[in-house]
Amino acid sequence: MNKYILSVKLILILCLSLKAQTSDIQVKVITEIENEPLMGATVYFEALKKGAVTNFDGIAEFSEIPNGKHQIVISFLGFQTLETIIQVPNDSNLIFKLKEDSNQLEAVVLQSTRSTRTVRKIPTRIEFIGTEELTEKAIMNPTNISMVLRESTGIQMQQTSLSSGNTNIRIQGLDGRYTQLLRDGFPLYSGFSSGLSILQIPPLDLKQFEIIKGSSSTLYGGGAIAGLVNMVSKTPDEEPSLDIMLTQTQALGSTANVFYSQRNEKFGFSLYGSGHYQKAFDPEDDDFSNLPKTKSISFNPKVFYYPSEKTTVWFGLNGTYDDRIGGDITKIENNQNGIHQYTEENNSKRLSSQFVYETQLDSVSSLQFKNSVSFFDRSLVVPTLNFEGKQTNTFTEFSYSKRNERTDWILGANLYTSNFDENDNAPLQRDQKDITFGAFANNIYDLSKNWILETGLRVDYNTDFGFFPLPRVSLLYKSDNGFSSRVGGGLGYKIPDIFTEEAEYINFENVLAIDKSTLDAERSYGINFDVNYQTRLSDEIGFSVNQLFYVTAINNGLLLNSTANGLFQFENASDEILSKGAETNIKFTYKDFRWFLNYAFIDTRLNYLPDTPQKPLTAKHNAGSVLMYESEKWRVGYETYYTGKQFLSNGTETTDFFTMGLLVMRNFKLGSVFVNFENFTDRRQSRFSPLVLPPHENPVFPEIYAPTDGFIFSIGLIIKPFGNEDHH
């Protein structure tokens, strides 16, 4: 009996001994200068092949690490990689400081500034949306990028058609044509694609968004009066990566996204495919669709070649087929009969190519050449109209950059062409060709440790509208205690074309061509000023606030006015469009919790009209609150957004409203499952005013100022069989 008791004791002691040989640890990573937590840094145990990414407090957590000495590697883009040895268990806190890497040209954080500096050292104000937030928005809407933009402060997604869902982006109250959409620095989405562009860009193969508000024409030429949005694609790493996302909604929408990438020493490639099918959805049961019947397919392959450590060459294709039909549900499902006559059908095909060659000449200078060709074919069919056309755009650019200890120089030249060719059978021929040459120079100079100055000049020449000199200047002050401030301004312009929100609202029917002999290009000036402060309220609570003030004025604004014979023609406004306002962003962090608060005041005035009214469909007051919980296994988000009262074009004031959403995601080793309750209080315009007015066979569609689809419940699955380090 004593032998059995002794054996049990020995087994218990052995188990306790084995348990004691491992420990749970936390590794905290902070910046060397500001002593601020560094979110997104990778902490990797070499021998254990085990890694984790730091959370919002800069902490990476590990469980069951064997006791003893271990070599770890800590890395983050734009900072010097740290290799060190730690002892487990360790009585002292495992806190490590990373130093900014000021010498590596490859430490590129933001592409849209054309600089290799980190965001803290760039005078231009840039809003950055990273991979984690993009993943959250992709879950909420896996079909396109509208959700990413809609929930950014000061940005409004303006729907122009109930039947097709066409949507334009408005930054700080200005129409979508004043915002330049870029993909990897290429202007691929403009002109005839109009409000379809936003609906045809799936988010899964994007790694970050960069948003610059205010005039940015000096950086990327005409069109960036309100600002620009640069979407940066994922690139292949040596470790293969596979992402599969499958989503189903209660509104009968099904979406599949697949992304795969891999590289070796000399070659790499990425493949992205997306498919979406949506049945016509009518939550009001009024026999008119709020979501159109949609079939959409996108395909995006890229090939990368690395002839040396200093040179990268890549070539990519973007292909999209999109067919959507909305309107009378009975006609969509059973063809027309009786009063069931009205549908709107948009069929579009897009194919674009991108080619980039970039090489590092020496430790401080580099060359880049890029070219894109974009082809877009679209037909718009309603009972009284068939609008068809093709648009071909090309973009070619050569740039040289040089950097030394205190200054960055970027010099370049580009050529942009646009050719819209309407169907030859159209009664109104609105073909338009534009050719623009540009040259630019940009300089960032460190005046001192705390002051940085950025200046730039672009000169564009359009063959029909002449020269456009575009200077810009920005100044950054940053202190060592978490305070920084930026002030900047510049000029912009926009070449007129027929693809405006007003023309799209009436399906371009009876709209006359642009008369280049009587119209002037739109011109603008803008000024931004912001202050930013971040600190630690305690060891566990982080706080940051950013306050922005802005003014943008547009002269020669393009207006669509009716003529005596029932047609519509474009004219220049007699006075300016003036947009001014403020944006406030506040963030709190506590352990695994984040709380974001935002408010936007938008005062956009049409000074060319009597009494300078507020621009229609522009809410003066907007606010939002997002509460996030994120741990190794769970991600939960609850959001509330407020949209203030707006005015319609006839002067009618709309009601204000709140929308709410809830996201729950559970992470596993090989992926995640999620459910999303978007707009679960079911706020939609039909609850405030009609979306469709009689007669049924020839309906009238009022302007859209609120959500039209209402509550959307979705459930989905993300599969990451490898390359899934984000889920550690």
N, C-alpha and C positions, 0 to 999 in steps of 0.2 A: 504493500500500500504506500509506504514511504517513497518507493521508487517511482510510482505513478505520480505522486504529488511533486516530487523533484523534477520529473520530466515536464509536467505542465508549467512549472515555474520557469524552467529553462526556455521553453517555447515562448512564454510571455515576454521574458527578458529579451529574447532574440527579436521578437516582433517590434518591441519598443525601440530596440537598438536600430533596427532597419528603418523605422519611421523617423527616428532622430537624425538619420543620415541625409535627409533632405529638408529644405526650407522654402518657405514662400517669401519672396523679396519684391521690393519696389526700387526701380531706378528712375531718378528724376534728372531731366535734362533742361538746362537753362542757357540763355544767351550770356556771353562773357561780359559785354558792356552794360546792357540794361538789367541783367539778372532777372529776365522775364522767362516764364515757362515757354518751352519750344514744343508746340503741338506738331505731330506728324513725323518726328524723328524716329529712326529705326535703331533699336537696340538688339544686337545679335550675339548669341553665344556660339563661338566658332566650333568648339568640339561637340556640343550638344545638337548643333544644327537647329537651334530654337531661337525664334525672334519675336519681337512685339513692337508695336508702334505707340508712341507716347500719346496720351489723351490731352484734353484741353488744359490740364494742369501740368503738362510736361512729364507725366508719370507713365512708365511702362511696368506692368505687373507680370510676375512670373510665379508659377507654382511648382513645387516639387523639384527644386534645383538641388542637385547633390552637393553636400557640404564639401568645402575645399576651395582651391584656387581655380579661377576660370578667366580666360581671356574673352573680353567682350569688345565689339566694334560698334561705335555710335556714329551715325551718319545722318545728314540732312542736306538737301539741295541748297547751295549757296554758302555752306559752312564747311570748315575743314573737318575731315573724318578723324575721329578719336579712337585709338586702340589702347586699351589699358587692361590691367589684371585686377580682379576683385577677389575678396575672401568671403566665402559663404559658410556659416552665418557671419554677419558683420555688425558689431555693436553701433558703429557710426552710420550716419545717413549716407546713402549712395547717391550723391549729387554731383553731376558733371557739367562743366561749362564748355560750350562750343564756340569757337571763334569764327567770325565771318571770313570767307575765303575771297580775298580781294584780287587774287591773281589769276584764277581759272576763268578763262573765257567761256567754258562750258557750263558754268554755274548760272544758267539763265533761269530767272524766276518768272519774268514777264516778257512776252514777245511783242506786245502792241506798242511798247515804247521804243522799240528798236535798240534798246540798251541792254547790256549784260549786268547791270546793277540790280541789287536786291531792291524790293519795294520801299524799304526804309530810306534808301538813298536816291530816290527819284523825285524831283520836284513836281512832276505831273501827277495829279490826283487820280488814282486808279482803284477801282473796286474789284476785288479778286474773289472768285467763287471756285473753290477747290474740289477735289475728287469726292470727298465725303458728302458735301452738300449736293453735288451733282447727282450722286447716287440716290439721295433722298428724293430729289425732284424727279428723277427718272422713275422711281417707284410710284410717285403721285401721277405722273403722266409719261408713260414709256414711249409714246408715239412721236412726240416732238418737244421742242425746247421752250414752249410758251410758259410752262409752269416755272422754269428757272428764272425767266425774265419778269413774269407777272409779280412775283413775290420779292422783287428787289425794290428798295426804297426809291420813290420818284419815278418809277417806270410803270406805264399803263399799257395793257394789251387791249387794243381797240378792235372789237369785232365789227366788220363792215357788212357781213351778209349772214342772215339767219340760215339760209338754205345751204350754203357751201361751207360756212364756218370761217371764211377768210378773215385773217387777223393781222393787224399792223402793230408795230411797236412804237410807243410814244415815250420819249425821254423828256422829263420836265415840261410836259404839256405841249410839245411840238410834234407835228405829224411824222408818220413813219418814214416818209421820203427824206427826212433830214437826218436819219440815223444810218450809218454805214455798217452793214453786217459783213464781217470778215471770217474766213476759216483759214487758220494758219497763215494769216496775213494776206490772203487773197480775197478780193471783192467779187464773190461768186453769186450773191443774191441781191438783185435789184431789177428795176424796170418792169417788164411784162409779168414777171413772176409775182410781183406785188405782195398781196396778203397771203399768197400760197407759200411763200418762202419759209415763214415761221412754222407752218404746218408740215413741212417736208424735211426737217432736220431732226432726226432722232438723236438722243443724247448719250447713248451707251458708249460710243467710241470716242467721247470727248473727255479730256482729263482736267480742263479748267476753262473758265470764262474770265475775260478781262474787259471791264466796262470803263470807258473814259467818257465822262459827261462834260458837255460844253464843246466849243469849236475845236475840232481835231483835224481840220483840213490840211494843216501844215505837215502832219505825219503821213496822211494817206490820201490827200487830194480831195476833190469836190465831193459833196454829199454828206460830210461828217459835221454838219452845222450843230445839231443837237448832241452829237457824240458818236461813239463807235462801240461795237461789241465784237471782240475777237474771240472766236472759239478755237481752242487749241486741241488738236487730236492726240490720242495716245500714240506712243511710239514703242517699238519692240525692245525688250530687254533680253539678256542672255538666258534668263529663266523663262520658259514658255508660259503664256498666260491664256486662259480660256474663260470667257464669261458667257453664260447663257441665261437670259431673262425671259420668263413666260408669264403673261398677265392676262387675266380675264375680268371683265366688269359686268355688273348686273344690267348695264345698259346695252348688253350684247356686243361688246367690243373685245376682240382678241388680238393680242400682240405677241410677237416673238422677236427677240434680238439675240444675235450671236456675234461675239468678237473673239478673234484668236490672233496672237502675235508671238513671234520668236525671232531670235537673231543669233548669229555666230560671229566669228572674228571679221568676216568680210561681207556677209550678206544678212539681211533681215527682211521680214515681211509682216504685214498685218492684213487680216481679212475681216470685213464687217458686213453683216447682212441683217435686214430688218423686214418684217412682214406685218401688215396690220389689216384687219378686216372689221368693219363696223356696220351693223345693220342700222337702217333708218330708225331713229329713236324719237318718240313723241310723248314726253311725260305729261303734257296737258290734255292729251286725247282730243285735240282740235283738228286732227287730220293733216297737220303740217309738221314736218320734221324739225326737231331742235338739234339733232346731230345727223349729218347726211350719211347715206349709204356710201361706204368708202372701201376701196381696195387699193392698197399702197405697198410698194416693194422698193427697197433701197439696197444698193450693193456698193461697197467701197473697198477695193483692194489697193494695197500700196507695196512697193518694192524698194528696199533700201540697200545701198552699196557703200561700203566703208573701205576705200582703197588704202587709207592710212589712218592713223589716229587723229590727224588734223583735218581730214576731208570727209564729207558726207554728201552723197547724192541720193535723191529719192524721187520716185515717180508714182503718182496716184490717180485713180479714176473715181468719180462720184456718179453713180447712175440712179435715177429715181423714175418710177412709173406710178402715177397717182390718178385714180379715177373716183370722183365723188359726185353724187347726185342727191339733191335735197329738194324739199318742197312738199307737194301733195302726196301723202303716204299711199293713197289708193292708186294713183298713177304710177308711183315708183314700183309698187308690188304687182299691179294688175293691168298696167297701161291705161291710157286716158279713156274716159267715158263721161258723158254728161258734163257736170260742173267740175270734174276732176281733170284739170288741164295743165296746171302750172308745175313745172320743175325747173331747177337750175342745175346744169351739169358742167363740171369742170374736168377736162381730161388733159393731163400734162405729162410731158416727158422731159427729163433733164439729164444731160451728160456733160461732165466737165473733167478736164485734166489739169493736173498740177505737176510741175517739175521744179526741183530746187537743187542747186549746186552751191555748196558753201565750203570754204576752206580757210584754215587758219594760216596766215602767211608767216607769222612769227608769234612770239609770246604776247604781243599787244595789238595786232592788227589782223583783220580778216576780210574776205571778199564773199559776196553772195549774189547769185543770179537766180531769178525765179520767173516762171512763165505759166500762165493758165489760159485755157480756151474753154469757154462755157457756152453750151447750146441749150436753148429752152424752147419747147414747142407746146403751145397751149391752145385749146379750143374751149370757148365759153358759149353754152347754148341755153337760151330761154325761149319761150314760145314766140316772142316777137323779134328775136335777134340771134345771129350766129356770128360770134366774134372770134376769128382765128388769126394766128400769126406765129412767127418764129423770131427769136432774138439770139444773136450771137455776140458774145463779149470776149475780148482778149485783154490780157494784162501782162506786161513785160517790165521787169525792173532789174537794175544793176545797182548794188550799193557797196560801199567801202566803209569800214569802221576801224577806228584806232583808239586805243585807250592807254593812258599812262597813269601815274600815281594820283593826279588831281583832276584830270579832264578826260571826257569821252567825246570823240568826233564821229559823226555819221554823215556821209556824203552819198548822194545817189541821183538816179534819173529813171523815169519810167514812161511808158506809153500805154494809154488805155483807149480802147475802141469799143463802140457799141453800135449794133446794127439791128433795128427792128423792122421786120418785113411783114406787113399785114397781107392776108389772103387777097389775091388779085381780084376776086369776085366781090369784095366789100364795096358798098356804095361810097363810103368815105375812106379814101386812102390816106393812112396816117403813118406811112413809113418814115423812119428817122434814123439818120446816121450821125454819130458824134465821134470825133477824134481829139484826144487831149494829150499833149506832151507835158511832162513835168520834170523839174529838177529841184532838189532839196538839200539842205544842210541843217544839222542839229548838233548842238553842243551842250554838254553838262559839265559844269566847272565847280570844284570845291573851293569856295571863297575862304572857308575856314573849317574847323571841325564841326561847327554847328550850322553854317550857312552854305547852301548849295544853289547855284543859279543854272537855269536851263533856258537856252535861247534857240530859236529856229527860224528858218525862212524857206518857204517854198514859192516857186514861180511856175504857174501852170499856163499853158497856152492852148485854148480851144479854137479849132479852125473856123468856127462860126461866131463865137462870142468874145474872142480876144484873150488878153492877158489878165491873170489874177495873181497879184503879189499877196502872199499869205504869211505875215510874220506872227510869231508867238513868243511869249516869255513866261516863265514860271520861277518862283522863288520858294525854297524850302528852308524852314528853321526847325532844327531838332535839338532837344536838350538831352541830358543824361538821366533826367528824372521821369521820362515817359511822356513828355509834352512835345508836340510838334505842330507846325502850322504851314499851310501852303497857300499861295496866292498866284493866280495865273490868268492869262487871257490871250485871245487870238482872233483872227479873222477867218471867215469861211465863205463858201459859195456853193451853188447848186445849179447845174445846167437844167433848164426846163424840159420836161417830157409830159406825155399825157397820163402817166400812171400815178395819179394822185388818189387820195382817199375819196374825194368828192366824185371823181370820175368812176371809180370802182363801185361806189354805192349805187350808181345808176347803170352799172354793167357796161360802161363806156358807150352807151347808146346815144347817138346824135352828137357825140363830142367831136369837135373839129380838130384837125392836126395842129401841132405847134407851128406858129408863124414866126420863124426866126428873124424876119425883117422888122417886126414890130415889138417883139418881146425882149426883155433884158434878163440876164441871169440873176437869180436871187443871191443876195450878199448878206453877210452877217458879221456881228462882232459879239464877243462874249467874255465875261469875267467870272471867275470862281474864287471863293475864299473859304478856307476851312481850318478848323482847329481840332486837334486830336489829343486825347489824354488817356493813358492807361496806367494802372497801378494795382497793387495788392492791398485790399482792405484788411486782410488778415492772411495768415498762412494758408487758408483754404478758400478764401473768396477773392476772385479777380474781378476787376471793373475796368471798362473802357467806354469812352464816349467820343463821338465824332459829330461836329456841327458844321454844316455846309451852308453857305449863302451863294447865290448865283444870279446873274442877269444875262440874258441873251436877246438880242434884237435882230430882226430880219427885215431887210429892205427889199423892195421889188417882189414881195410875196406873190406867188402864183395863185390866181383866183379863177374859178370856173363860173362864168356868168352866162345867163340865157340871152339869146338874140331874139329879134322880132319874128323870125321865121321858124321858131321852135327848136333851133339848134343851140349848142353850148360851145362857147369859145373861151380860151384862156386869155387873161389880162393880168398886168402887173398892178399890185395894190398901190394906192396913192400915198399911203403912210405905212409905218412899220408894224410888224407883229412883235410885241414885247412880252417876254416871259421872264418873270423874276420869282424868287421864292427861297425856301430854306428846307433842308433835310437834317433830321436828327436821328442818329443811330446809337443805341446804348446796349452794352453787353455785360451780363453778370455770369460768372462761372463759380460753381461750388461742387467740388469733388466730381461726380459724374453728371452734373446738371449744368445746362446752359440756358440762359434766358435772354432773348433778344427783344428789344423794343425799338420801334421806329415810327417816325412821323414825317410827313411831307406836306409842306404848304406850297401850292402851285397857283400862281397868279399870272395867267396868260391872257393878255389883252389884245384885241383887234383894234388898233388905233385908227385904222382906215374907215371904221364904221362910226356913226354918230354915237356919242356917249361911251365910246371905247369899251364895248361889252367883253365879258369873259368868254374865252373860246368855248364853243359848244362841246359837250361830252368831255369836259375836263373838270374833275372834282377838285375844288380848292383845298379840301382837307382830306388826308388819308393817313391811316395809322395801322400799326400791326404789332402783334405780340406772338412770339414763338418760344415755347418751353420745350427743351430737349433733355432727355435722359439717355445716356449712352454708356454701356458697360461692354465687357468682352462678349457677352452673350445677347444683350438686349439693346434695342434702339427704339425709343418711344418719343413721339413728337406730337405736341398739341399746339395748334395755331389759330389765331383770331385776327381777322382783318376788317377794318372799317373803311368804307368808301363814302365820302360826303356827298352832298347834294350837287347836282349838275344842271346845266341848262341845255335844252335841245335847240336845234337851229331856229325853231319858231319862237323861242323865248320862254317856253314852258319849263318850270323848275321840277326836277325829278325828286324822288325820295332818297334818303340815305339808307344804308343797309350794312349789316355785318355778315361775314361768312366765317365758318369754322371748319377745321379739319383735324383728323386724328390719324396718326400712322403708328403701327406696331410691327416691329421686325425682330425675328429671332435668328441669331447667327449660329451656324454649325460649322464643323470643320471643313466641309465641302460646299458651303454656300449658306443661303438664308431663305426663310419663308416670311411673307409679309401680308398684312391686310391694311387697306387704306380707306378711310371714310372722308371723301372730299366733299366739302360743302354740306355737311351732314344735317344742318338746319334747313336745307333745301331752299335757300334764297335764290329766286330766279325772277326775271323781269316780269313774267306773266302774272306774278302775285301782286304787282304794283300797277301794271298797265298792259294793254294787249300787245302781243308780238305780231299778230296778223290781223289786218282789217279787211272787210269785204270789199268787192264781191269774191266769192270763193274761186271762180274760174280765172280771175285776174286780180289776185290779192295785192294789197298795199302793205309794205313792211316798214313800220316805224323805225326810227334810229335805235340802236342798241346801246344801253347804258349800264346794264347789269348782266350777271350770268344768265345764260339761256338754257343750259342743260340741267341745272339743279344738282341734287345729290347724286354722287357717283360712288358706288362701292366697288372696290377692286381687291382681288386676291392674286398672289403671285409667288413665283419661285425663282431664286437666283442660284445657279449652279456654277461653282468654281472648283473643278476637280484638281486644278493645279494653278500656281501663280496666285494663290489666294492669301498672301501675307496680310492683307487688310483685315482679315477676320481673326487674327490671333488675339 
